[in-house]
Amino acid sequence: MIQLQPVFKDYIWGGTKIRDFFRKNTGNLDRIAESWEFSSHVEGQSRIASGEYAGKTLSEFFAAVGWSKVGGFGRENRNLPCMVKFIDACENLSIQVHPTDNYAIRHERDNGKNEMWYIMSAEEGAFIYVGFNKNTSRKEVLRRIQDHSIEEILNKVPVRKGDSFFIPAGTVHAIGAGCFICEIQQTSNVTYRLYDYDRRDRDGRLRPLQIKKALEVLDYHHLQVLQDEQSGLYHIGSASSKMLARTNWFTVTKYDVDGDLQISVMRSPYSLYKAFVVVDGEGDVVMPNGPQHIKAGYTWLLKQQAPLRISGHCSVLIINL
């Protein structure tokens, strides 16, 4: 296991949990909106925290060990297929949408963005917006942006710790204040804002919107949001595992550990490496050279290996590339 050092983003809607709760060294940044935990994106690369490759970016690491070790996507693009972020929403985020691969490649020379959210914590009354609550149209959405009523046609979904959501490209969405989220997404930083509450940046200017492009990529159909209470929960001794997402770019499995046990990590036919993210609690992973202590709010690069032994009381996400 190789611990990773994140890149911090101080967008104006961010809070202080990444620094204060997880005790991360954020330098002189006051508020941290996002912590890019596992990223090879040009706008923010995670680094190796210690060992032989300490200080190297993930791109430099995989250039050294071979991009083929992360499958065909890595070999062809010299990039990781997905990235992992922590998001601390102190204010409501903008109402936004991400494009598909086809649109993003044509217009942005970047990837599209399908993403998954895992709710690590939620204050009382916290919510997300995801999808339209009825069939709508480009004309209606534009009118509601202009008259500030866009929220009336969005699904407002209350959230609690442990919830997870998959947000396909083209789906209108927003994270509400009080949510702390682990986001697993395609490697991309393309976002089109439809509405931002007339919010101003640190220089007092209205933050830009990308309404024209947003209207071109939106899915205007009614999206029914259903909470799946069954969704494949498997018990492994004193642990349980649950598949949260399976996509062309990543597969996410959650493991809840309570005690001392061994889990069989899903093997990927494509990549030798996985992201290992602790989203709650703490514990130890048994390693040949001694135990590796793990705790919530931190991320490791995990090389595919024999069954993993974890002791403690924690919840982890293992992301197959």
N, C-alpha and C positions, 0 to 999 in steps of 0.2 A: 504494500500500500504506500502510495506517495501522497503526502498532504499537499494541498494546493493553496496558493495565496491569491485572493480575489482582486478584482479591480472595482473601485467604488465610483458611483455616479451620484452627484449631489443635485439632482433635479429638485425644483422648488417645492414639490409636493411631498418630499421625503421626511422621515422622522429620525429618531435617535436610537431605535431598538437595536440596530446592527452594532452600534458602538457600545451602548450601555448594557443591553441584556446579554449579548453574545461576547462582550469584552474584546471586540476586534480593534486592532490598531488602525484607525482611520485617518491618522495624521492630523492636519489642521482643518479638516472638513467638519463643518458644524452639523449639518443634516445629511443623512445618507438615504437616498431613495432606493438605490439598487446596489447589490453586491454581485458582480459577475463571477460566480464561483468556478465555473467550468466553461471556458470560452477560448476559442481561437479566432474570434472575429477581429478584423483589423481595427475596430473602434474600441477595443478593450480586451486584452489577452491575459488570462490567468497565468500565474507562474508557479514553478515548482518551489516548494517552501524549504526543502532541505535535501541533503544527500548529494549524490554525484552530480545531479543536474540542477542543483539549487540556483535560483535566480533566472533560469531559462524559462522562456514562454512555452506554452503548450505547443505552438508551432515549431519552435526550435527543438523541443524534446522529440516530437514525432519526425522531424527532419533527420534527427540523429538515429532514432531506432527504426525508422522506416514507416512512411505513411501507409503502406500496405497493411500494417498491423491494425489499422482501423477500417479495413474493408475497401470496397470499390469506390465509395464516395471519397474517402481520404486519399486514395491513390490517384484518382482522377482530378480532384479539386485542391489537393494540398490544404485541406481544411477538415474540421470535424462536422459531422452532419447535424449536431445539435449543441445547445448550450444550456447551462443551468444558472438561474439567478435567484437571489432572495430579493423580495420587493416589500418595502415598508411604506405603506400608504398612510401618511398623516392627514392628507386631504383626499377628496375624490380625485381620481385621475380623469383625464380627458376621455370623452366618448370617442371611440376610435375603431379602426378596422385595419387588418393586414391583408395584403394581396396574396394571390396564389403564386406558385412558381412561374407559370407562364407569363403572367402580367409583370411580376417583379423582374424577371430576366429581361423582358423587352424594354421596360421603362426605367428600371433602376440599376440594372446590371448587378443584381443581388438575388438572393433566394427569397421565396415567399415565406410565410410564417404561419404554420400550424403550431399550436401551443397547448400545454396542459398546466393547470393550476392545482397545487396542493395547499390547503389552508393550514398553515402552521399555528396561527393564533388569530382570534377574532374578538374584538371588543364588542360589548353589548350593542346590538342594533346594526352591526356590520353587514354589508351586503355587496353583491356584485350585480352589474347589468350584463346580460348575455342574450343576444338575439332579440328579434321583434316579437311583441305579444300579439301580433295579427299580421296578415298579409298587408304589405304597404307598397309604395311606389317611389321612384326617384323624385317625382314632383312633390309628394307629401313630405318626404324626409327633408328636402330642401326647404320647404315652407316652415317646417317645425324647427329647423336649425335657426331660421331667420326670426321666428317669433318666440324662440326660447322654450318650446314645448316638446322637444325631442324625447325627453325622459318619459313622457306619457305613453309612448308606444314601445318602450323597452321592457323586457322581462326583468323585474327587480327580484333578486333571489337572496334571501337571508342565508348567511353562512356561519359555520361553526368549525372549530378545530377538527381536523381530520377529513373534511369534505374534499372532494376532488372534482375537477371539471375539465373537459376537453373542449377547446375553442378552435374550430376549423377556420382556415383562411376564409375571408369573406363575411365572417360573423361579426356584427357590431357588438362591442363589449366595453366595459369599464370596471375598474377595481374601486370599490368604495373606501372611504376613510375608515381606519381601524382594522384593516386587513393586513396580515403579514403572511406572505405567500412564497412558496417555492415554485418557480416557473421553469418548466422544461419546454424548450421550443426549438424549432429549426434554427440553424445558424443564420441569423438575419437581424437587421436593425431597421427594417422598413415599417413605419407606422404612419397611417393617414388619420389625422384628427378631424373629426366632424364638428365637435363642439367642446369648448373648454371653459365655459362659465365666465367668459370675458376676463380670464386670468391674465395677469401681467407678469413679465419676467423681472429679473432683478434690476433691470434698467428702466422699468416702468412701461415697457412696450407690450402691447397685446401679443400673446404668443401666436405664432402663425398656425393657420389651419390649412388642410390639404383637401378641401371639400370636393373639388372636381375629380381628383383621382379616387377619393373615397366613394363617391357616387358611382364610379365606373366599376368598382370591385365588390360592392355590397351585395349580399344575398338578401333580397327583400321579402322572402317568404316567412311566414309565421314559424317560429321555433318553439316547440313544446319542450320545456325543461322538466325532466322527470328524475326524481331521486331514486336510485337503484339500491335497495337495501340488501339485495342478494349478492350480485356482482362477484361471484367467485372467491369467497374467503376460504382459505385452506389452513388447517391447524397442523403444526409441526411440533409435536411435543408441547413444550410450554411457550411456543411461538405461534404466530399466524402469518400467512402471506396473502397478498391480494394483488392481482394484476390491475393496475390503474389505467394504463394506456398501451396500445400496440399500434404503431404507425410505421410508415416507410423509413422514418428518420430516427426513431427511438422507441424503446419498449421500457415501461416503468413498472417495477414491482415494489410494493411496500412490504417490509418485514417488521412485525412487532415482536420484540424480544423481551421475555420476562424470565430471567434465570440464566442458566448456562447450557447452551445447546449448539448443535451443528446444523447448518442449513446448506442445502445444495443450491448453489447459484446457477441460474439458467445460463447455459452455454450458448454463445452466439456463433453461427457459422461464418460470420463476417469479420468480427472484431475481436482482438485479444484483450481489449481494454474496456472498462466500464467506469462510469461515475458512481461514487458511493457517497451519499448525502445523508447526514444525520439530521432528522427533523424534530426529534424530541428525545429528552433523556440523555443518558451517557452509559458507557460500558467499555469493554476491551475486546479487541480482536486478537485471537491467538496467532502469532506469527513465528516463523522459525527462529528469528533472532530476539524473541521476547514479545510481550503483549504491546499492542498499539492502542493507546487510550483514545476513545472517540467520544464526542459530545455534540449536542445540538448546535446547529449553526455553522458547522464545518464540513468540508468536502475533501474527498480523497480520490485519486486515480487508482483503480483496482485492476490488476492484471488477472486475466482468467486463470483460475487455478482449481485445485481440489476443493471439496466442500469447505465452507467457511465456518469457523468456530467463533461465536460471539457470546460474551457473558455480560450481564448487566440488565438494565431496564431502559430500553430505548426503542425508537422507531427509526428505520432507515429506508431510504429509497435507493434501489440499485437500478441504474439506467444502462441498458444495453444499447450499443451504438449500431 
